Amino acid sequence: MTSSSPYRRLLASVLVAALAVLAAACGETKNSSSSGSSSQSSSTASSSGAANAEAPIPKGLKTVSIPKQLGNPYEEFEHSGVTEALKELGGSNRIQGSTDAGASSQVPLINSIVQQKPSAIIIAGNDPNAVAPALKQAAQRGIKVVAMDSDVAPDARSVFVNQVTTKLVGENQVESIAKQIGNKGQIAILSATANATNQNAWIKVMKDTLKQPKYKDIKLVKVAYGDDDDQKSFQQTQGLLSAYPNLKGIISPTTVGIAAAARYLSSSKYKGKVELTGLGTPNQMRKFVKDGTVTAFELWDPSKLGYLAGYAAAAIASGQISGKEGESFKAGELGSRKVGKGGEVLLGPPTVFTADNIDEFKF
């Protein structure tokens, strides 16, 4: 008996220690798994489902917003709206971007921003998939991700703050050019980059819309890409008119493209003969509307879009929303907004600008 007692005590101690190690290991595995699944879900904050609409937004909240491209007036207006929203909330926003609108230009920026440890990143994506791995890494570090204007891969962000529905933008563009060319003739599209998420989604809707019987006499002859570069967009417009001398209209759903196309048309023999519509800012397009180069074009207020994205980022960072459909949050002067299907939050319908109202807008 006396010889086996120490053995039993030793065996018992070993078993207790082993169970303690096993329990600790299981606890670590559970936490790691939870963190991983959270970062890989379509909502970086929604996996726990613990959103609290009454959660306070902490003072001093810091965000970083990434435009598609620095020096683009539309992007400048848009991201100034983010800064305005954060200022209202007692926080701050830093704008960091590149002069290159290429597909991968935003990746090193995201990696650098992660080191700054902001509460949230707000990004207008140049390419939905190129930035996804870097954004997922940011989410794993506890940084919330909001896409605005041009979406990223859904599993790389919590919400997407969109101007209006993709369908409405595409349909409106076709309706506008059809009206201007008398519902008959050749048209072309002057887009931004070939990888731009919003551009491609709008163009797909335009192509589908043109299949409707009422547009049977309109033929889309070319989709050209100006890469959101003023000079290249100008040259692409020139090339379209050279290649298609019977062209009746151009749709350019990019603020850089429509302004460059208008500049070319305004001093060419095509002025008044080839119609131009698309998405532009009133400040860029005012002179072309007044000199008769452009009849009508559309846009929403980009600063309001950024403002909405800023409030959405604050709501996610504070836990008021997680990105699930049906959740709502307060967006300052814009009132209450609801998260829709796929984590989409909408700003509202665009404005049609003509000679009758363009002077009422200063952006």
N, C-alpha and C positions, 0 to 999 in steps of 0.2 A: 504493500500500500504506500509506504513512505517513498519508495523509489519511483512510482508512477505519478504521484501528486505533482511534482514539479513539471513533469511532461505535460500533464493535463493543463496546468496553468499556462505553460508556454504555448500550447496549441490554441487555447482560448484567446490568448493575446494576439496571436497571428491572425486568427479568424476575424476578430474585431477590427484590427488594422486593415485587413483586406476589404472588409465590408465598407469601412469609412472611405477608402480610396475609390472603391467602385461607385459609391454614392456621389462622391465629388465629381468623378468623371462623367457620370450620367447627367449631373447638373450642368456641367460645362457644355456637353453635347447638345442639351436642350436649348441653352441660350444661343449657341452658335447657329443652330438650325433655325431658330426664330429670326435671328438677325439676317441670315442669308435669304430666307423666304421673303422677308419684308422687302429687301432690296431688289428682288427679282420679280415682284408682283407689279401689276400695272399701276398700282398706287403705292408710292414709297412710304406712305404713312398709314395706309388703310388696312394693312394686314391685321392689326390688333382690333380694329373696329371700335376704338375707344374715343372717337371724336366727341368733344364737349363744346356745343355752340356758345356756351356762356364763359368759356375760358378766356381770361384776360390776355391781351397782347402785351408782352413785356416791353417796357421802354428801352430804348437803345438797341432795338433789333437791327441787325446789319444784313444787307443783301448785296449781291453783285448781279448786274444785268449784262447780258452779252448780246449785242446787236449782230445782225448778219454781216454788217460791214460799216466801218467808221467812215464818216464823210458823206453818208447818204442822208439827205434831209428828212426823208420819211422816218428812218431809223432814229435820227436825232430827236424828232418830235415824240416818237413812241417811247423811247427810253427816258426822256425827260418826265414823262408821265409817271413812270415807276418811281423816280426820285421824288416827285411831288407827293405821291401817296405815302411813301415812307417818312417823309418830313412831317406830314399830318399826323402820323402815328407815333411820332417821337423817336423815329429811327433814322437810318441813313442808307443810301444806295450808292454804290460805285459802279460806273459804266466802264467795262473793259472789252475791247474788241480789236479786230484786225482790219486793215484796209483791203485785205483779200477776201473775196466772197466765195472762195473755193470750198469744196466739200469737207476737207479735213482741217481747215485753218482754225477752227474753234477748239480742236482737241487739246493742243498745248495750253490754250487759255484756261480751259476747264481744269486741267491738271494743276496749273499754277494757282488758280482760285481756291481749290480744295485746301491748299496749304494755309490760306488766310482764314479758314474755318468760319465762313459766314453762316447765318441761319438758313439762307435759301439762295438758290441760283435761279434767275429768270432768263430764259434763252429763247431767241428767235433762231431756230435751227436752219443751217445751210443745207444739211443733209440729214434725214431722219435716222439713218443707221450709223453713219460715220462717228457721230458724237455719243451714241448710246453706251458703249463700254465705259467711257470716261464719266458719263453722268451716273451710271450705276455704281461706279467706284465712289463718287461723291455721296450717293445715297447711303452706301455702306458706312461712310464716315459720319452719318447723321445729318447731312445737308439735304434739305428739301429741294425738289426740282419742279419748277413751273415752266412750261413751254408757252410761248405766246406768238401770235401772228403766223408763224410757220412751225408746224409741229415736229416733234422728234418721235422716236419709237415709243409707243404707249407704255411699254414696260420700263422705260427710262425716266418717267416723270410721274408726278402726282395728278396734275390737271393740265389741260390745254386751254388757254384763254384765246378764243377765236373771235374774229371780227363779226362775222355772221355765218350762217351755214354755207358750206362749200357749194351746195346746190344753188343757193340763191345768187351767189356771186357769178357763177358760170352762166346761169340762165339770163341774168340781167345783162351781161356783156353781149350775148348773142342778140337779145331783144333790142339793145341799144344800136348795134351796128346795122341790124336788119332794117330798123326804122329809118336810119340815116341814108341807106343805099337803096331804099325802095323795095326791100325784100328780094333783091335780085343782083347777082354778080359774084365775082371772085373776091375772096377775102384771105387775109393772112393773119397770123398771130406772132407778135414780137414779145417773147418771154424773157425771163431773167436767166438763171442758170438751168442747165438740164436736170440738175438734181434737186432743185428747190421744191420742197414738199407742197407748199400751198399752190405754187404755179402749176405743178403737174396735176394736182387734184382739180383745180379750176378748169384746166385745158381738157381734162377728161370729160367734165360735165359739159363744156362747150361742144365737144365733138358729139356727145350723145344728144344734146339739144338740137343740133343741126340736122339730126336724122328725122326730126319731126316733119310731117307732111307740109306744114306751113312754111318751112324753110327749104323746100325741095329745089328752089332756084338759086340757092346760095351755095357756092363751092369753096371749101377751105383748101387752098392750094399749097400752103407751107406754114410750118411752125419754125420760126427762127429764134436764135438765142443771142442776146446781147450781153449776157453775163453780168447784168446790172452795172455795166461800165458805159459811161456816157458816149465816148467816142466809138466804141464797138457797136452800140445800139444805133447810133447815127449811121454808121456804115452799113449795118444790116438793113436799115430802112431803105437806104439807097440801093442796096443789092436786090431787095424784094421788088422794088419798082422797075429796076432794070430787067430782072428775070421775068416779071409778070406785068407787061405794059397795060394789060386790061384790068388790073387790080382796081377794085372799087372801094375797098375799106381795109383798115388795119385795127386789130384789137391788141392793145398792149397792157396787160394786167400788172404792170410794174411801174412805179413812179419814175424810176430812172429811164426806162424804155419809152414811156409815153412822152416825156419831156424832150428826149433826144429825137424821137420821130417827129414831133411837132416842130422842132427847130429846123429839121431838114425840109419838111413840107412847106413851111412858111416862106421859104426863100426859093422854092422850086416851081416848075411849071405845073406841078400836081396840086398846088394849093387851090382849094375849092372844088377839085375834081375827085380827089381821094379822101374819103372820110376817115377820121381817127377817133377812136374811143378807147377806154381802158380805166385804169386806176391811177390817179394823180393827185397831187396836193394843189389847192387853189393858188397858193403863192407861185408855184412853178408854172402853172398853166394859164394864169390870168391873161397875160398878154396874147397868148395864142387863141384864147376864146374871143377876146376883144377884136383881134384882127381878122377873125373869120376862118382861121385854120382849123379850129376845133369847134364843133357844135355842142357836144355834151360829153361828160365823163363822170365817173363816180369815185367816191371814197368815203370812209368813215373818218372820224377824228382820231389819228394815230396816238395823240397824247392821252386820250381817254382809254384807249386800248391798253396802253402801258400803265395807266392809273389803276385800271381794273386788275391787271396782273400783279401790281404791287400789293393791293389789298388781298388778293388771293394767296400770295406768298406769305403774307403776315398771318392770314387765317390758318394756313397749313402749318406754319412754323410754331404757332401757339397751340395747335391742337383743336381749333374750332371746327375744322373739317379735315377729312382724310383723303378726299378725292372720290368718295363713293357717290353714285347717282342718287339724287334726291336731297343731298345735304345743301344747306344754304349759309350764306355769310353776308355781313354788311360791307358795302364797298363805298363808303364815304358819300359823296354827292351823287353817286350813281344808284344809291339805294341798295336793296337786298338783291343778291344774285344767287341762282341755283346751279348746282353741279348737274349736268345732264349725262346722257349716255356716253360711255367711254371717257368720263372725266372732263367733258367739254363744258366750258363756261362761255356764254355768248355776250358780246357787247351790244349789238343791235343792228338794225338795217342801215345801209349806206345812204349817203346823200347824193343826189344827182345835181351836178354843177352845170349851169348854163350862163349865158350873158345876163340873164335876168336876176340871178342871185349870187354870182361868184364874189362880188364885192362885200357880201355879208360875212365872208369867212376869211380869217387871217392866219392860216397855218399852211 
